[in-house]
């Protein structure tokens, strides 16, 4: 049972190594160091998205919505 545990740990390590290798992180695999980000690449930032403003509902649509809700509540109370 102990041997299976050791084998499992070794298989996890090999799987981690293979994943890093296939993702192109060969520097991490070979040297155990994190790849440094290029200074120019970090300076590029995307602009912040502009928030969209929803149109305000009209008074008539709010009144009809309120009437529908009242009717639904009335029907539910009678059941």
C-alpha positions in Angstrom: 0.0 0.0 0.0 2.9 2.3 0.8 4.4 1.6 -2.6 1.1 2.6 -4.3 1.1 5.9 -2.4 4.7 6.7 -3.6 3.8 5.6 -7.1 0.8 8.0 -7.1 2.9 10.9 -5.9 5.4 10.2 -8.7 2.7 10.0 -11.3 1.2 13.3 -10.1 4.7 14.9 -10.4 5.2 13.5 -13.9 1.7 14.7 -14.9 2.4 18.2 -13.6 5.7 18.3 -15.5 4.1 17.1 -18.7 1.3 19.7 -18.4 3.8 22.5 -18.0 5.9 21.2 -20.9 2.8 21.0 -23.2 1.7 24.5 -22.2 5.0 25.9 -23.3 6.3 26.7 -19.8 9.6 24.9 -20.5 11.6 27.3 -18.3 9.6 26.2 -15.3 10.1 22.5 -16.2 13.8 22.8 -16.8 14.9 25.3 -14.1 12.1 25.4 -11.6 11.8 29.2 -12.0 8.8 31.2 -13.0 9.0 32.8 -16.4 9.4 36.5 -16.2 6.9 38.7 -18.0 8.3 41.0 -20.6 8.2 44.7 -19.4 6.4 45.9 -22.6 3.7 43.3 -22.4 2.6 44.3 -18.9 2.1 48.0 -19.8 -0.6 47.3 -22.4 -4.0 47.6 -20.7 -7.5 47.3 -22.1 -9.8 50.3 -21.7 -12.5 50.0 -19.1 -15.9 49.1 -20.6 -18.5 51.8 -20.7 -21.5 51.0 -18.5 -24.8 50.6 -20.4 -27.7 52.6 -19.1 -31.1 50.9 -19.3 -34.0 53.0 -20.5 -36.4 54.1 -17.9 -39.8 52.5 -18.1 -42.8 54.7 -18.7 -45.5 55.4 -16.1 -48.0 53.5 -18.1 -45.9 50.3 -18.3 -45.3 50.5 -14.5 -49.0 50.9 -13.8 -49.9 47.9 -16.0 -47.2 45.8 -14.3 -48.5 46.8 -10.9 -52.1 45.9 -12.0 -50.9 42.5 -13.3 -49.1 41.8 -10.0 -52.1 42.7 -8.0 -54.3 40.4 -10.1 -51.8 37.6 -9.7 -51.8 38.1 -5.9 -55.5 38.2 -5.8 -55.8 35.0 -7.7 -53.2 33.3 -5.5 -55.0 34.3 -2.4 -58.3 32.8 -3.6 -56.8 29.4 -4.2 
